[in-house]
Amino acid sequence: MFLSIGLILFFVGCSNDDDSGDAEGSTDTNEGESDEVTVWAWDPNFNIKALEIAEEIYQEENPDFKLNIIENTHEDIVQKMNTTLSSGTTKGLPNIVLIEDTRSQVTLNSYPEAFFEMTDYFDSSEFADYKLGATQMDDKDFGLPFDSGVTALYVRTDYLEDAGYTVDDLQDITWDEYVEIGKDVTEETGKYMISLEPDDLGIVRAMMHSADSWFIEEDGETPYLEDNEALRQAFEYYKEMLDLEIARTHTDFAERISLFNDGEVASVFDGNWIGASIKQEESQSGDWAVVPTPRLEGISEAVNASNLGGSSWYVLDVDGSEEAAEFLGATFGESMDLYQDMINDIGALGTYTPASEGEAYQVEDEYFSDEQVYGNLAEWMEDVPQINYGDKMQAIDEILTNEMQNYLNGQDLDEVLQSAQQQAEALN
């Protein structure tokens, strides 16, 4: 049988000749000390810092406990895990691994025996419901949900005022209303309402997610593109914003940051993690506000909430798995102190819903017009629909990125979506 393109993309670097699976810097968890738990993760200022905070909290009751944190890029983690697991061994793998939510289902479905079930170690009902579509398999918990990519619309209040609007005018709006406001803002200020990256359809995915729709049917397999109303609207809004010249394009993330830090755009739409980049420009403190995600028109399931990004913790079924699961359960699974410290120390928003009652979520952020930003984000997070990303997301996203260019260059949208559907069906 042939592997789907999506599966191939995930399993880049597969080597069936590697019977050891040892990765440089990794610890052989089958021979490691019982008090040490090895973790693979990325980003020392976010994910790894959260681990260090969790370790300190856990050591208060378990002083002999120690984490061995090994920094890898997410792509390196994917490749090393595949190389090892495809060789039929777990030798060299860590106890805990961080996996992006969009990649988790292909991982779990490809190697279901490699992961340790976490159901008995934390209460998944206390986490944002939308995360469980990524972390569960057969209604069992194999991942412990971590950070949220709940989306928000970050807006320049001074530019809005110049165009005759207030922040209240952007509460729970539709994308139609957003475009109309954008036209006025651009006309009055000479600034673009937003910037878009042609090779990144994150905004399209977020629009779909907010309408409880995805690239595939609920079965997690069947492509759902040609007759997908949410996808159709997302494509139309993307093109309309460019055609009306209320949006400009950027080539990469660095250019995007410079555009809003330099005051060239009036709003930024993304996962909540973008807030830290906005706050890099200290001179704009007080000129920004954060409002809910716009929703699509005429779709009953559409809400003013969506998600972009996020990852979760998984335990490998190797020696030390129970200790690793106990650590995760006692920290990321239930520690109010951990989630307060994550907000205060690194600005990381978790998906453990009881944490939103803590003081850190009630703090007013001077930069964002004295709003309780984290409290609002936590509230919106609970409205994000749960969807199944499936195991072909990367491949279908690439198809749609290419077809978006055809659409922007004048091809009929019906033809574009029909072509995307046919290509996606050919992945099976």
Legacy VTK file of the C-alpha trace (Angstrom):
# vtk DataFile Version 3.0
C-alpha trace
ASCII
DATASET POLYDATA
POINTS 428 float
0.000 0.000 0.000
1.134 3.548 -0.654
1.409 6.037 2.203
-0.614 9.212 1.827
1.325 12.358 1.039
0.335 13.737 4.436
1.889 10.734 6.132
5.026 11.054 4.040
5.361 14.685 5.035
5.183 13.725 8.674
7.651 10.900 8.379
10.429 12.781 6.624
13.809 11.277 7.313
12.539 7.746 7.933
15.320 5.173 8.028
14.411 1.528 8.448
18.074 0.621 8.664
18.494 2.445 11.978
17.932 -0.184 14.641
19.103 1.906 17.554
17.166 5.143 17.213
19.687 6.936 19.446
19.570 10.686 18.959
22.513 12.885 19.836
22.107 14.213 23.344
19.246 11.872 24.191
19.019 9.673 27.250
18.352 5.939 27.043
15.251 5.913 29.196
15.457 2.118 29.582
18.681 2.500 31.523
18.344 5.997 33.021
18.045 6.806 36.708
14.554 6.293 38.052
14.346 9.823 39.508
15.151 11.517 36.195
12.573 12.074 33.485
13.759 13.045 30.006
11.775 15.515 27.896
12.130 16.639 24.287
10.745 20.122 23.621
11.495 23.330 21.739
11.617 27.077 22.509
13.639 27.832 25.673
11.655 30.981 26.395
8.240 29.332 26.266
7.812 25.546 26.355
11.092 24.779 28.093
10.626 27.606 30.571
7.177 26.188 31.404
8.810 22.806 32.073
11.341 24.406 34.398
8.565 26.126 36.353
6.672 22.816 36.573
9.809 21.030 37.787
10.319 23.518 40.615
6.719 23.147 41.742
6.848 19.329 41.616
10.119 19.227 43.560
8.422 20.844 46.546
6.764 17.477 47.248
9.267 15.309 45.336
12.739 16.712 46.114
14.609 13.887 44.351
12.763 14.427 41.077
14.705 15.859 38.158
13.911 16.722 34.549
16.476 16.167 31.818
15.231 18.682 29.231
16.695 18.320 25.757
16.007 21.128 23.311
15.086 20.090 19.763
13.189 21.820 16.989
9.742 20.359 16.384
10.874 19.034 13.010
13.851 17.299 14.652
11.531 15.717 17.212
9.300 14.409 14.419
12.232 12.972 12.494
13.964 11.362 15.491
10.756 9.773 16.749
9.980 8.366 13.330
13.479 7.022 12.815
13.343 5.218 16.136
9.753 3.950 16.075
9.881 2.803 12.466
12.836 0.598 13.391
10.664 -1.235 15.901
12.361 0.034 19.046
11.895 2.724 21.666
15.566 2.796 22.629
16.808 6.364 22.960
13.391 7.962 23.134
12.521 10.385 25.962
9.843 9.842 28.574
7.917 12.952 27.530
7.656 14.632 24.146
5.946 17.836 23.033
3.950 17.543 19.786
2.067 20.222 17.855
-1.672 19.612 17.892
-1.901 19.579 14.094
0.605 16.687 13.994
-0.647 14.614 16.902
-3.298 12.479 15.223
-0.989 11.187 12.511
1.543 10.354 15.244
-0.925 8.498 17.453
-2.564 6.633 14.579
0.756 5.589 13.088
2.264 4.273 16.338
-0.610 3.684 18.804
1.399 1.193 20.872
4.249 3.635 21.430
2.341 6.004 23.697
1.353 5.645 27.331
-2.325 6.193 28.131
-2.826 9.212 30.398
-6.536 8.848 31.183
-6.019 7.980 34.854
-3.521 10.759 35.528
-5.596 13.893 34.935
-9.169 15.003 34.327
-9.499 15.961 30.662
-12.937 17.496 31.300
-11.155 20.390 33.003
-9.403 21.374 29.780
-10.685 23.354 26.818
-12.832 20.954 24.829
-11.318 21.816 21.456
-7.891 20.478 22.516
-9.218 16.966 23.084
-9.751 16.380 19.384
-5.969 16.388 19.064
-4.970 14.562 22.255
-7.474 11.702 22.425
-7.654 8.429 20.525
-10.702 6.151 20.859
-11.975 8.441 23.647
-8.848 7.774 25.713
-6.341 10.435 26.743
-2.913 9.963 25.225
-1.856 13.587 25.480
-2.140 16.178 28.210
-3.299 19.489 26.640
-0.835 22.319 27.039
-0.898 25.805 25.527
-3.696 27.539 23.704
-3.514 29.173 20.305
-6.891 30.857 20.848
-7.145 33.632 18.301
-7.859 37.311 18.784
-8.003 40.484 16.748
-5.432 43.019 17.946
-6.406 46.544 16.856
-4.927 50.046 16.938
-7.404 52.155 18.871
-5.950 55.453 17.592
-6.419 54.431 13.956
-9.955 53.282 14.697
-10.768 56.622 16.301
-9.397 58.482 13.274
-11.926 56.562 11.174
-14.801 57.199 13.584
-14.844 53.848 15.408
-14.324 52.633 18.957
-13.303 49.250 20.314
-16.972 48.529 21.046
-17.662 48.606 17.312
-15.426 45.555 16.859
-16.959 43.334 19.518
-18.362 40.049 18.120
-18.423 41.274 14.526
-18.543 39.343 11.245
-15.815 39.344 8.624
-18.152 41.428 6.451
-18.203 44.089 9.133
-14.452 43.835 9.560
-13.919 44.507 5.849
-16.239 47.529 5.924
-14.422 48.978 8.929
-11.131 48.259 7.205
-12.173 50.255 4.151
-12.888 53.296 6.309
-9.679 52.921 8.321
-7.528 52.684 5.196
-9.284 55.631 3.585
-8.968 57.879 6.627
-5.496 56.910 7.863
-3.663 55.656 4.790
-2.754 52.541 6.768
-3.499 48.959 5.755
-6.052 47.183 7.914
-4.045 43.933 7.913
-1.128 42.149 6.251
-1.270 38.655 4.748
1.395 36.125 3.762
0.649 34.354 0.449
2.394 31.158 1.545
0.615 30.947 4.904
-3.139 30.363 4.992
-3.382 30.553 8.767
-6.194 33.096 8.576
-8.133 30.793 6.231
-7.759 27.866 8.638
-8.848 30.031 11.565
-11.943 31.224 9.689
-12.897 27.618 8.970
-12.196 26.447 12.513
-14.424 29.184 13.933
-17.265 27.778 11.832
-16.716 24.229 13.120
-15.409 23.183 9.713
-12.168 21.687 8.435
-10.456 20.227 5.371
-12.032 16.838 6.049
-15.369 15.346 7.051
-16.060 14.261 10.620
-14.698 10.801 9.819
-11.219 12.340 9.798
-10.464 10.974 6.335
-12.776 12.220 3.573
-11.644 15.509 1.964
-14.200 18.294 2.309
-13.190 21.187 0.074
-15.371 21.604 -3.018
-18.691 22.120 -1.204
-17.261 23.594 2.003
-19.058 26.898 2.595
-16.635 27.998 5.310
-13.644 27.415 3.039
-15.377 29.226 0.182
-16.045 32.289 2.337
-12.500 32.274 3.703
-11.070 32.308 0.172
-13.452 35.108 -0.820
-12.550 37.326 2.141
-8.840 36.741 1.596
-9.087 37.901 -2.026
-11.479 40.731 -1.246
-9.143 42.290 1.320
-6.298 42.262 -1.206
-8.452 43.519 -4.082
-9.784 46.399 -1.951
-6.196 47.205 -0.959
-7.033 47.194 2.744
-4.533 44.343 3.087
-0.940 44.206 1.949
1.293 41.176 1.700
4.379 40.339 3.711
7.005 37.772 2.778
7.921 36.338 6.164
7.311 36.632 9.888
10.072 39.182 10.417
8.565 41.552 7.863
5.146 41.049 9.398
6.411 42.078 12.839
8.081 45.153 11.404
4.823 46.217 9.743
2.812 46.363 12.941
5.701 47.557 15.109
6.294 50.396 12.622
2.612 51.341 12.629
1.883 50.349 9.030
-1.161 48.175 9.791
-4.211 48.853 11.926
-4.904 45.305 13.104
-3.268 41.916 13.571
-5.157 38.629 13.554
-3.485 35.531 14.976
-3.142 33.176 17.918
-2.702 34.887 21.274
1.029 34.294 21.232
1.373 37.198 18.746
0.731 39.606 21.617
4.331 39.353 22.797
5.591 40.499 19.380
3.175 43.426 19.334
4.421 44.550 22.748
7.999 44.728 21.471
7.269 48.309 20.401
7.016 50.031 23.782
6.100 53.401 22.278
2.692 52.035 21.237
1.622 51.081 24.757
-2.005 52.064 25.259
-2.665 52.306 21.520
-3.743 48.667 21.162
-6.791 46.683 22.234
-7.749 43.015 21.921
-11.177 41.948 20.631
-12.765 38.589 19.709
-12.275 36.804 16.398
-14.705 37.877 13.645
-17.092 35.131 12.480
-18.285 33.997 9.066
-21.690 34.947 7.654
-24.726 32.695 7.402
-23.211 29.623 9.068
-25.151 28.626 12.168
-22.149 26.965 13.796
-19.916 30.023 13.382
-18.662 31.632 16.600
-16.412 34.547 17.497
-13.607 32.233 18.587
-10.979 30.128 16.862
-7.478 28.705 17.266
-4.078 28.863 15.578
-1.176 26.928 17.045
-0.772 25.031 20.274
0.854 21.790 21.384
0.445 19.082 24.040
2.527 16.716 26.192
2.776 12.985 25.426
4.358 10.157 27.405
6.187 7.383 25.567
5.581 3.822 26.730
9.137 3.270 27.970
10.695 2.668 31.370
9.718 5.534 33.637
6.411 6.209 31.905
4.385 6.115 35.121
6.673 8.593 36.847
6.514 10.861 33.819
2.709 10.671 33.770
2.520 11.417 37.490
4.704 14.501 37.017
2.547 15.822 34.161
-0.677 15.063 35.994
0.418 16.842 39.173
1.689 19.925 37.336
0.193 20.666 33.920
-2.802 18.526 34.853
-3.928 20.396 37.965
-1.496 22.939 39.402
-3.080 26.371 39.746
0.298 27.775 40.791
1.892 26.572 37.578
-0.632 28.275 35.349
-0.434 31.526 37.309
3.371 31.474 37.065
3.198 30.725 33.343
1.117 33.855 32.809
3.270 36.042 35.051
6.698 34.777 33.956
6.358 33.958 30.252
2.894 35.085 29.152
1.901 31.503 28.325
-1.824 30.771 28.209
-2.666 27.177 29.094
-5.885 25.304 28.367
-6.587 24.199 31.953
-9.890 26.013 32.439
-9.951 26.291 36.296
-6.770 28.382 36.047
-8.757 31.283 34.620
-10.089 31.957 38.128
-6.594 32.857 39.298
-5.334 36.369 39.942
-2.950 36.395 36.984
-5.894 36.220 34.590
-7.527 39.281 36.173
-4.536 41.614 35.758
-5.202 44.649 33.573
-2.645 45.075 30.794
-1.648 48.713 30.371
-0.294 48.052 26.888
-3.665 46.783 25.701
-5.850 49.627 26.986
-5.958 48.262 30.558
-7.931 45.185 29.494
-7.920 41.853 31.325
-6.429 40.255 28.231
-5.729 36.780 29.619
-9.120 36.550 31.263
-10.792 37.452 27.979
-8.678 34.993 26.001
-9.507 32.222 28.469
-13.211 32.992 28.051
-13.008 32.911 24.243
-10.971 29.709 24.398
-13.928 27.821 25.829
-15.995 28.630 22.723
-13.492 27.253 20.187
-15.094 24.314 18.299
-13.493 20.889 18.573
-12.381 19.538 15.217
-10.418 16.559 13.935
-7.291 17.743 12.118
-6.829 14.325 10.519
-3.541 12.982 9.218
-3.391 14.850 5.885
-3.536 18.430 7.065
-0.091 19.481 5.847
-0.635 17.983 2.410
-4.087 19.544 1.952
-2.855 22.887 3.252
-0.155 22.847 0.579
-2.766 22.077 -2.089
-4.927 24.986 -0.932
-1.956 27.362 -0.775
-1.216 26.632 -4.429
-4.868 26.914 -5.409
-5.181 30.240 -3.593
-2.609 31.645 -5.981
-4.680 30.431 -8.922
-7.731 32.122 -7.428
-5.882 35.384 -6.813
-4.661 35.260 -10.417
-8.222 35.158 -11.737
-9.281 31.502 -11.863
-12.934 30.828 -11.005
-13.429 29.822 -7.364
-15.615 26.830 -8.268
-12.821 25.505 -10.473
-10.233 26.176 -7.777
-12.122 24.270 -5.091
-12.990 21.431 -7.465
-9.318 21.059 -8.347
-8.360 21.096 -4.662
-10.961 18.403 -3.921
-9.638 16.156 -6.678
-6.045 16.539 -5.543
-6.965 15.853 -1.932
-8.893 12.718 -2.896
-5.827 11.513 -4.795
-3.883 11.515 -1.518
-5.737 8.399 -0.303
LINES 1 429
428 0 1 2 3 4 5 6 7 8 9 10 11 12 13 14 15 16 17 18 19 20 21 22 23 24 25 26 27 28 29 30 31 32 33 34 35 36 37 38 39 40 41 42 43 44 45 46 47 48 49 50 51 52 53 54 55 56 57 58 59 60 61 62 63 64 65 66 67 68 69 70 71 72 73 74 75 76 77 78 79 80 81 82 83 84 85 86 87 88 89 90 91 92 93 94 95 96 97 98 99 100 101 102 103 104 105 106 107 108 109 110 111 112 113 114 115 116 117 118 119 120 121 122 123 124 125 126 127 128 129 130 131 132 133 134 135 136 137 138 139 140 141 142 143 144 145 146 147 148 149 150 151 152 153 154 155 156 157 158 159 160 161 162 163 164 165 166 167 168 169 170 171 172 173 174 175 176 177 178 179 180 181 182 183 184 185 186 187 188 189 190 191 192 193 194 195 196 197 198 199 200 201 202 203 204 205 206 207 208 209 210 211 212 213 214 215 216 217 218 219 220 221 222 223 224 225 226 227 228 229 230 231 232 233 234 235 236 237 238 239 240 241 242 243 244 245 246 247 248 249 250 251 252 253 254 255 256 257 258 259 260 261 262 263 264 265 266 267 268 269 270 271 272 273 274 275 276 277 278 279 280 281 282 283 284 285 286 287 288 289 290 291 292 293 294 295 296 297 298 299 300 301 302 303 304 305 306 307 308 309 310 311 312 313 314 315 316 317 318 319 320 321 322 323 324 325 326 327 328 329 330 331 332 333 334 335 336 337 338 339 340 341 342 343 344 345 346 347 348 349 350 351 352 353 354 355 356 357 358 359 360 361 362 363 364 365 366 367 368 369 370 371 372 373 374 375 376 377 378 379 380 381 382 383 384 385 386 387 388 389 390 391 392 393 394 395 396 397 398 399 400 401 402 403 404 405 406 407 408 409 410 411 412 413 414 415 416 417 418 419 420 421 422 423 424 425 426 427
